[in-house]
Amino acid sequence: RGYTTTKSITTANGVVSEQDTVRELLSQKQALLLELKHYENNTKYNDDYNRQEYGSMDNVGVIPANTRLQIGISTNDETKLKPHVEISVSTNNSTIIRAVIVFAEGIFKGETNVVHPSPSQLNSELSVPIILPKDIPIDIHIKALVGYPNSIQYHVFELTRQLPRFSMYALNENKPKSLDSYVEFHFNERLQRVCMWINQTFLLPTDMEYESGPNLNVNLKCLRDDTDLVLNFEANGKTTIYTENLLLASDLIQSLTSFCNTESLESKARFPKEEEKLKQLMETLSEIQESRLRLGTDIADRLGQIRNLVVRAEDSRINNITEMSKYYNELNMLNTELINGYNIRLGNYKEGVEAMKYINSVIQKASRLRVGQKSATLINHCRNAIKNNNVEGLIKIIQNGQP
């Protein structure tokens, strides 16, 4: 281990503080001497262990020099736990794993998960369950504490692995149910290359290979909600993805086209549940618009009545004070009605914002079912359909990519 470049600390006057530099170098020297001492002790213990001068190394902080940490990542849906991605950590000898620390962003609370079995359950293997909330590739950093059951000090092994983007999907051995939601497109790529994409983006027990046949079928299920995913690739280029999840379909297409460097892709999609919800939300927006106009007219009428009552109340205060309370009571009633109307408008506004957010998200997902200019064209057509309140036209554009 070499020394890094000396960091000089400069005062406000630009003069190097020699005392601080010497103090920093002495601190580095002590740390390096301590590290060197640990290495020497480990070497001595390993040499003695190889000569069998010690019957057991259980209570000292050393392990055999050939100790290796082995990592396996797979899907698991056969345990009492929720279906998950399982990281299996093991050693290649009689040493035990005292604890495993997994660092990953966006998976654990605090971005860290620590697994430490009780002393009676210590062995050379340890499994860490992980549930990924989103379909994105994630880098995980693993630290494992390796030693013996009676060890006071442990060796720390560090490894880094990347989980594939669609790790939360496992092979489905059962026959999938009939799905009426799908996206279909023509994809000019060899099925062998498609297999490479599948092996890279999914966690499969063994690599998938295509040798011959008219098509390539992959039946999967989601470990989050147990929904089906079917990938059907035909040798003539026709490709169909069956899933009820529009976001998943768009992610798959973007991942596949990015892997194969496809610059343009047109597709046809059918997602009945999303289409029905779009109809309901568009109708809701129309009702909100009508309600807003009606409430605006009512408010204008109320304001006219309020101005009239204010004048009458002030006149009554001078000429007929007994009538004044009646006018102010009427003013209070009108004010209450105005507040109620405002609350209704506020509720309608929030509901309309949520509806527009969902509609925009569906349009964005539908645009990602296409690649290149086709994607931008679909967004423009959808905007025009919404502006004209053309619900049927909007759904047709999402299905076919054009009016």
C-alpha positions as CSV (number, residue, x, y, z in Angstrom):
1,R,0.0,0.0,0.0
2,G,1.5,3.3,-1.1
3,Y,1.1,6.7,0.4
4,T,-1.3,9.2,-1.1
5,T,-0.3,12.7,-2.0
6,T,0.2,14.8,1.1
7,K,-2.6,17.1,1.7
8,S,-1.4,20.5,2.8
9,I,-3.6,22.8,4.9
10,T,-3.3,26.4,4.0
11,T,-4.0,29.2,6.4
12,A,-5.8,32.4,5.5
13,N,-2.5,34.0,4.7
14,G,-1.5,31.2,2.4
15,V,1.2,29.8,4.7
16,V,1.3,26.0,5.0
17,S,0.7,24.8,8.5
18,E,3.6,22.4,9.2
19,Q,2.3,21.3,12.5
20,D,-1.1,20.2,11.0
21,T,0.7,18.4,8.2
22,V,3.0,16.5,10.7
23,R,0.0,15.6,12.8
24,E,-1.8,14.2,9.8
25,L,1.2,12.2,8.7
26,L,1.7,10.7,12.2
27,S,-2.0,9.7,12.2
28,Q,-1.6,7.9,8.9
29,K,1.6,6.3,10.2
30,Q,-0.2,4.9,13.3
31,A,-3.1,3.6,11.2
32,L,-0.7,1.8,8.8
33,L,1.4,0.3,11.6
34,L,-1.8,-1.1,13.2
35,E,-2.9,-2.5,9.9
36,L,0.6,-4.0,9.3
37,K,0.4,-5.6,12.8
38,H,-2.9,-7.2,12.0
39,Y,-1.5,-8.6,8.7
40,E,1.6,-10.0,10.6
41,N,-0.6,-11.7,13.2
42,N,-2.9,-13.2,10.6
43,T,0.1,-14.6,8.7
44,K,1.6,-16.1,11.9
45,Y,-1.7,-17.7,12.8
46,N,-2.2,-19.1,9.3
47,D,1.3,-20.5,9.2
48,D,0.8,-22.1,12.6
49,Y,-2.6,-23.5,11.5
50,N,-1.1,-25.0,8.4
51,R,1.6,-26.7,10.6
52,Q,-1.3,-27.8,12.9
53,E,0.4,-26.3,15.9
54,Y,-3.0,-25.2,17.1
55,G,-5.9,-27.6,17.4
56,S,-8.6,-25.0,16.9
57,M,-8.8,-21.4,15.8
58,D,-12.3,-20.8,17.1
59,N,-11.4,-18.2,19.6
60,V,-8.9,-16.2,17.6
61,G,-9.7,-13.6,15.0
62,V,-8.2,-15.5,12.0
63,I,-9.7,-17.7,9.3
64,P,-8.0,-20.0,6.7
65,A,-6.3,-18.0,4.0
66,N,-8.2,-19.8,1.3
67,T,-11.6,-18.8,2.7
68,R,-13.9,-17.5,-0.1
69,L,-17.4,-15.9,0.0
70,Q,-19.9,-17.3,-2.5
71,I,-23.0,-15.3,-3.5
72,G,-26.1,-16.7,-5.2
73,I,-29.2,-14.7,-6.3
74,S,-32.5,-16.3,-7.2
75,T,-36.3,-15.9,-6.9
76,N,-38.1,-17.7,-4.1
77,D,-41.9,-18.2,-3.8
78,E,-42.0,-21.5,-1.9
79,T,-41.4,-20.3,1.6
80,K,-43.7,-19.0,4.3
81,L,-42.5,-15.5,3.6
82,K,-43.8,-13.3,0.8
83,P,-42.4,-14.2,-2.6
84,H,-39.1,-12.4,-2.8
85,V,-35.6,-12.3,-4.3
86,E,-33.2,-14.3,-2.2
87,I,-29.5,-13.6,-1.7
88,S,-27.7,-16.7,-0.5
89,V,-24.3,-16.1,1.1
90,S,-22.0,-19.0,2.0
91,T,-18.4,-19.8,2.7
92,N,-16.3,-22.6,1.2
93,N,-15.1,-24.2,4.5
94,S,-16.1,-24.7,8.1
95,T,-16.2,-21.0,8.9
96,I,-19.5,-19.4,9.9
97,I,-21.2,-16.2,8.8
98,R,-22.0,-14.1,11.9
99,A,-23.9,-11.4,10.1
100,V,-24.6,-10.0,6.6
101,I,-25.2,-6.3,5.9
102,V,-26.8,-5.4,2.6
103,F,-26.7,-1.7,1.3
104,A,-29.1,-0.7,-1.4
105,E,-31.0,2.5,-2.3
106,G,-34.7,2.5,-2.3
107,I,-35.3,-1.0,-0.9
108,F,-34.7,-0.9,2.8
109,K,-35.6,1.7,5.4
110,G,-32.4,3.6,6.0
111,E,-31.0,1.9,2.8
112,T,-29.5,-0.9,5.0
113,N,-30.6,-4.4,6.0
114,V,-28.7,-6.4,8.6
115,V,-29.3,-10.1,9.1
116,H,-27.7,-11.7,12.2
117,P,-29.0,-15.2,13.2
118,S,-28.9,-16.3,16.9
119,P,-25.7,-18.1,18.1
120,S,-27.5,-21.5,18.0
121,Q,-28.3,-21.1,14.3
122,L,-24.9,-20.0,13.0
123,N,-23.6,-21.9,10.0
124,S,-21.7,-21.4,6.8
125,E,-24.8,-20.3,4.9
126,L,-27.1,-17.4,5.3
127,S,-30.1,-16.1,3.2
128,V,-31.3,-12.6,2.9
129,P,-34.8,-11.9,1.5
130,I,-35.3,-8.8,-0.6
131,I,-38.5,-7.4,-2.1
132,L,-37.9,-4.8,-4.8
133,P,-40.6,-2.2,-5.0
134,K,-39.9,-1.1,-8.6
135,D,-38.6,-2.7,-11.8
136,I,-35.3,-1.0,-12.0
137,P,-31.7,-2.4,-11.9
138,I,-30.3,-2.0,-8.4
139,D,-26.7,-2.2,-7.2
140,I,-26.4,-4.0,-3.9
141,H,-23.3,-3.8,-1.7
142,I,-22.8,-6.8,0.6
143,K,-20.7,-7.0,3.7
144,A,-20.3,-10.4,5.5
145,L,-18.7,-11.0,8.9
146,V,-16.9,-14.4,8.7
147,G,-15.2,-16.3,11.5
148,Y,-15.9,-19.1,14.0
149,P,-18.7,-19.5,16.5
150,N,-16.6,-18.4,19.4
151,S,-14.7,-15.7,17.6
152,I,-14.4,-12.2,19.1
153,Q,-13.2,-10.6,15.9
154,Y,-14.5,-11.3,12.4
155,H,-13.2,-10.9,8.9
156,V,-15.3,-8.6,6.7
157,F,-15.8,-9.7,3.1
158,E,-17.2,-7.1,0.7
159,L,-18.9,-7.8,-2.6
160,T,-21.0,-5.8,-5.0
161,R,-23.7,-7.3,-7.3
162,Q,-26.3,-5.8,-9.6
163,L,-29.9,-7.1,-9.5
164,P,-31.5,-7.3,-13.0
165,R,-34.2,-4.9,-13.9
166,F,-37.0,-7.5,-13.8
167,S,-35.8,-9.6,-10.8
168,M,-39.3,-9.8,-9.3
169,Y,-40.6,-12.1,-12.0
170,A,-40.2,-15.9,-11.8
171,L,-40.9,-18.7,-14.2
172,N,-44.5,-19.9,-14.0
173,E,-44.8,-23.6,-14.1
174,N,-48.6,-23.5,-14.1
175,K,-50.5,-22.7,-17.2
176,P,-51.3,-18.9,-17.3
177,K,-54.9,-17.8,-17.4
178,S,-56.3,-16.2,-20.5
179,L,-55.3,-12.5,-20.7
180,D,-57.2,-9.9,-22.8
181,S,-54.6,-7.2,-22.1
182,Y,-51.6,-7.2,-24.4
183,V,-49.3,-5.2,-26.7
184,E,-48.4,-6.5,-30.1
185,F,-45.6,-5.3,-32.4
186,H,-43.3,-6.5,-35.1
187,F,-39.7,-6.9,-34.0
188,N,-37.0,-7.8,-36.5
189,E,-34.4,-9.4,-34.3
190,R,-33.0,-12.9,-34.0
191,L,-34.5,-15.0,-31.3
192,Q,-31.1,-15.9,-30.0
193,R,-30.5,-12.2,-29.3
194,V,-33.9,-12.0,-27.6
195,C,-32.8,-14.9,-25.3
196,M,-29.7,-12.9,-24.4
197,W,-31.9,-10.0,-23.4
198,I,-34.1,-12.3,-21.3
199,N,-31.1,-13.8,-19.5
200,Q,-29.8,-10.4,-18.8
201,T,-32.9,-8.7,-17.4
202,F,-34.6,-11.6,-15.6
203,L,-33.5,-13.9,-12.7
204,L,-33.9,-17.4,-14.2
205,P,-32.6,-20.6,-12.7
206,T,-30.7,-21.4,-16.0
207,D,-29.9,-19.4,-19.1
208,M,-32.6,-19.6,-21.7
209,E,-31.5,-20.8,-25.1
210,Y,-33.3,-20.9,-28.5
211,E,-32.3,-23.6,-30.9
212,S,-35.2,-24.1,-33.3
213,G,-39.0,-23.9,-33.5
214,P,-41.6,-21.5,-34.8
215,N,-41.7,-19.3,-31.7
216,L,-40.3,-18.6,-28.2
217,N,-42.7,-18.6,-25.2
218,V,-41.8,-17.4,-21.7
219,N,-44.4,-17.8,-19.0
220,L,-43.7,-15.7,-15.9
221,K,-45.5,-14.5,-12.8
222,C,-44.9,-11.3,-10.7
223,L,-43.7,-12.0,-7.1
224,R,-45.4,-8.8,-5.9
225,D,-49.1,-9.5,-6.8
226,D,-49.0,-13.0,-8.5
227,T,-50.2,-11.6,-11.8
228,D,-49.2,-13.4,-15.1
229,L,-46.7,-12.2,-17.7
230,V,-46.4,-14.0,-21.0
231,L,-43.8,-13.2,-23.6
232,N,-44.5,-14.6,-27.1
233,F,-41.8,-14.2,-29.8
234,E,-42.4,-15.7,-33.2
235,A,-39.7,-16.4,-35.7
236,N,-41.4,-14.1,-38.3
237,G,-40.9,-11.1,-36.0
238,K,-44.4,-10.9,-34.5
239,T,-44.1,-10.3,-30.8
240,T,-46.9,-10.2,-28.2
241,I,-46.6,-9.3,-24.5
242,Y,-49.6,-10.4,-22.4
243,T,-50.0,-8.5,-19.1
244,E,-52.6,-6.4,-17.3
245,N,-49.9,-4.0,-16.2
246,L,-49.5,-1.2,-18.7
247,L,-46.4,0.2,-17.0
248,L,-44.7,-3.2,-17.1
249,A,-45.5,-3.6,-20.8
250,S,-43.9,-0.2,-21.5
251,D,-40.9,-1.0,-19.4
252,L,-40.4,-4.3,-21.2
253,I,-40.6,-2.7,-24.6
254,Q,-38.2,0.1,-23.7
255,S,-35.7,-2.4,-22.2
256,L,-35.9,-4.7,-25.2
257,T,-35.5,-2.0,-27.8
258,S,-32.7,-0.3,-25.9
259,F,-30.8,-3.7,-25.7
260,C,-31.2,-4.2,-29.4
261,N,-30.6,-0.5,-30.4
262,T,-34.0,-0.2,-32.0
263,E,-34.6,3.4,-33.1
264,S,-38.3,3.1,-34.2
265,L,-41.1,0.8,-33.2
266,E,-44.9,0.9,-33.7
267,S,-47.3,-1.2,-31.7
268,K,-51.0,-2.0,-31.1
269,A,-52.2,-2.3,-27.5
270,R,-55.4,-3.5,-25.8
271,F,-55.8,-2.8,-22.1
272,P,-59.6,-3.0,-21.3
273,K,-59.3,-2.0,-17.6
274,E,-57.2,1.1,-18.3
275,E,-59.5,2.0,-21.2
276,E,-62.6,1.7,-19.0
277,K,-61.0,3.8,-16.3
278,L,-60.0,6.5,-18.9
279,K,-63.7,6.7,-19.9
280,Q,-64.8,7.2,-16.3
281,L,-62.2,9.8,-15.6
282,M,-63.0,11.8,-18.8
283,E,-66.7,11.7,-17.8
284,T,-65.7,12.9,-14.3
285,L,-63.7,15.8,-15.8
286,S,-66.8,16.8,-17.9
287,E,-69.0,16.7,-14.8
288,I,-66.5,18.8,-12.9
289,Q,-66.4,21.4,-15.7
290,E,-70.2,21.7,-15.7
291,S,-70.3,21.9,-11.9
292,R,-67.6,24.7,-12.0
293,L,-69.7,26.7,-14.4
294,R,-72.8,26.2,-12.4
295,L,-71.2,27.2,-9.2
296,G,-69.6,30.3,-10.8
297,T,-73.1,31.5,-11.8
298,D,-74.4,30.8,-8.3
299,I,-71.6,32.8,-6.7
300,A,-72.3,35.8,-9.0
301,D,-76.0,35.7,-7.9
302,R,-75.0,35.5,-4.3
303,L,-72.6,38.4,-4.5
304,G,-75.4,40.6,-6.0
305,Q,-77.7,39.6,-3.1
306,I,-74.9,40.3,-0.6
307,R,-74.3,43.9,-1.9
308,N,-78.1,44.6,-1.7
309,L,-78.3,43.2,1.9
310,V,-75.3,45.2,3.1
311,V,-76.9,48.4,1.8
312,R,-80.3,47.5,3.5
313,A,-78.6,46.6,6.8
314,E,-76.8,49.9,6.9
315,D,-80.0,51.8,6.1
316,S,-81.8,49.9,8.8
317,R,-79.1,50.8,11.4
318,I,-80.1,54.5,10.8
319,N,-83.9,54.3,10.1
320,N,-85.2,51.0,11.5
321,I,-82.8,49.2,13.8
322,T,-85.3,46.4,14.5
323,E,-84.9,45.2,10.9
324,M,-81.1,45.3,11.0
325,S,-80.7,41.9,12.7
326,K,-82.9,40.2,10.0
327,Y,-80.7,41.5,7.2
328,Y,-77.5,40.5,9.0
329,N,-78.9,37.0,9.5
330,E,-79.6,36.7,5.8
331,L,-76.1,37.9,5.1
332,N,-74.7,35.2,7.5
333,M,-76.8,32.5,5.6
334,L,-75.4,33.7,2.2
335,N,-71.9,33.7,3.6
336,T,-72.3,30.1,4.7
337,E,-73.6,29.2,1.3
338,L,-70.6,30.8,-0.3
339,I,-68.2,28.9,2.0
340,N,-70.0,25.6,1.1
341,G,-69.8,26.4,-2.6
342,Y,-66.0,27.2,-2.2
343,N,-65.4,23.9,-0.5
344,I,-67.3,22.1,-3.3
345,R,-65.2,23.9,-5.9
346,L,-62.0,23.0,-4.0
347,G,-63.0,19.3,-3.8
348,N,-63.8,19.3,-7.5
349,Y,-60.5,21.0,-8.3
350,K,-58.5,18.4,-6.3
351,E,-60.5,15.5,-7.9
352,G,-59.9,17.0,-11.4
353,V,-56.1,17.4,-10.7
354,E,-55.9,13.7,-9.7
355,A,-57.9,12.6,-12.7
356,M,-55.6,14.6,-15.1
357,K,-52.5,13.2,-13.4
358,Y,-53.8,9.7,-14.0
359,I,-54.8,10.4,-17.6
360,N,-51.3,11.9,-18.3
361,S,-49.6,8.9,-16.7
362,V,-51.6,6.6,-19.0
363,I,-50.7,8.6,-22.0
364,Q,-47.0,8.6,-21.0
365,K,-47.1,4.8,-20.5
366,A,-48.9,4.3,-23.9
367,S,-46.2,6.5,-25.6
368,R,-43.5,4.2,-24.2
369,L,-45.2,1.3,-26.0
370,R,-43.7,2.9,-29.1
371,V,-40.2,4.1,-29.9
372,G,-38.9,7.1,-31.7
373,Q,-41.1,9.4,-33.7
374,K,-44.1,7.2,-33.1
375,S,-44.0,7.9,-29.4
376,A,-44.0,11.7,-29.9
377,T,-46.8,11.6,-32.4
378,L,-49.0,9.6,-30.1
379,I,-48.6,12.3,-27.3
380,N,-49.6,15.1,-29.7
381,H,-52.7,13.2,-30.9
382,C,-53.7,12.5,-27.3
383,R,-53.5,16.1,-26.4
384,N,-55.7,17.1,-29.3
385,A,-58.3,14.4,-28.3
386,I,-58.4,15.7,-24.7
387,K,-58.7,19.3,-25.8
388,N,-61.8,18.3,-27.9
389,N,-63.1,16.0,-25.2
390,N,-63.0,13.1,-27.6
391,V,-63.0,10.0,-25.3
392,E,-63.4,7.4,-28.0
393,G,-60.7,9.1,-30.1
394,L,-58.3,9.1,-27.2
395,I,-58.8,5.4,-26.6
396,K,-58.3,4.6,-30.3
397,I,-55.1,6.6,-30.3
398,I,-53.8,4.7,-27.3
399,Q,-54.7,1.4,-29.0
400,N,-53.3,2.1,-32.4
401,G,-50.9,4.9,-32.0
402,Q,-52.9,7.2,-34.3
403,P,-56.5,8.5,-34.7
